[in-house]
Amino acid sequence: MRLTDLLLWAFTVAFFTFMILPIVVVVVISFTEAGYAAFPIPGWSLKWFARIFEYEPFMDSLQVSLLLAVTATVASCLLGIPAALYLSRARSGWATAITTFLLSPLSMPMIVIGFASLFFLSWLGFGLSFTALCIVHTVICLPYVIRTVTAVYRSVPPAYEEAALILGASRITTFREVTLPLIRPGIAAGCLFSFLTSFDNLPVSYFFGSAQTNTLPVVMLAYMEHQFDPSIAALSTLQLGMAVIALLVADRLYGIEKMTVAT
């Protein structure tokens, strides 16, 4: 084995170890019976998972986060899919500029988006409300839908839609029977990324936190400021499990390879 191959292999192993090992430690600590974070753990227990359901702020914020993630994902699809379909076929320079503008939240720091949105939405009269949270989360989720749907739709030959229109199908029928089935993997990938981005977001949600709009990451941060027990690890393990289940469902329905090509 050449030295370059050996170095590349060592770097790859070190990189994945650095990425995966902290997650493994958190998952293991969530099953400890001790009242503190320690590794190796002194014993096994599920009491910290029960603590999640006993602590009312966790459950209230979980409901807010789930509702917010679903709302932001649906709004992103309603806005992003038509925009992606139109901009994908446009050839003018302004279409490229608009696409870049719609994708700009991907390159901006979340804390800047949250800070600016707080001032702007407060000026509009929304304040610290669930509506304001939905608007901001839609802004940060929208690029994922546009990016994935655009990538898939550009690979679809226009002749398919043209043939349907020539044969007498209306534009709505063409979209429902031809376009939608072809771009469905891109929509699924965009929805998955949008949901997880909204559900796990902290920097933006932190600016709009109140007694009625605190999301789960905000409550977790506040909890850790006052006490640090393995219930946070248990909650993180549940979040990880939700993400894994979502990926498995998406793979079952559409296939990870198709979604990877779409992104």
C-alpha positions, 0 to 999 in steps of 0.5 A: 500500500502506498503512503498516500493511500495509507494516509487517506485511509487513516484520515477517513477512519479518524474523520468518521471516528470523530463524527460518530464516537460522540453520538455513540457516547450520548446514546450509551449515557442515555441508558445510565442509572446514575444521575450524572453523565459518566462514561463508562456508565455504572449501570443500565436504566430507562428512567431518563426516558421516563423523565422526558414524559414526566417533565412537562416543558419537554412534552409541550415544546415537543408538540410545538416543534412537531407542529412547527416542522410540519407547518414549515415543511408544508409551506415550503412545498407549497411555495418551493415546488411551483418556484422550482418548476418554473425557474428550472425551465427559465433561461433568462438571467433574472431567473438565475438571480431569483434562484440564487436569492431563494437559496441564499439562506443556505449560505447565511449564518442562522443567527443573522437570519434569526436576529434580522427576522426578529426586528423585521417581523416585530416591525410588521406586528407579528412579535413573538408568535407561532406565526412568526416562527412559521414564517422564519422556519419556512424561509430556512426550509424553502431552499431545501425544497427548491434545490432538490426539486430543481435538481430532479426536474432538470433531469426530466426531458421536456418532451414528456410534458410536451407529449402529454399536452399534444395528446390533449391533457391539460396542464393540471393533468400533465402535472398530476400524471406526468410531472409529479410522479417524476419529481416525487423523489426530489419532493420527498428529499426536500420534505425530509431535509426541511422537517429535520432542519426545522425540528432541530433548529436552535439559532432562529428559534431562540430569538422567538422563544416565549412561554407558548412558542418555545421549541424543543431545542430551546427548552433543552438548552434552558434545561442544561443551563440549570441542571445537567442530567442524562435526560438530555442524552435520552432526549437526544437519543429519541431525536436521533431515532426519529431521524433514522426512522424518517430515513428508513421510511424514505428509503423504503418509499423512494430509495436513498440512491434516488434521493441522493442523486436528487440532492 
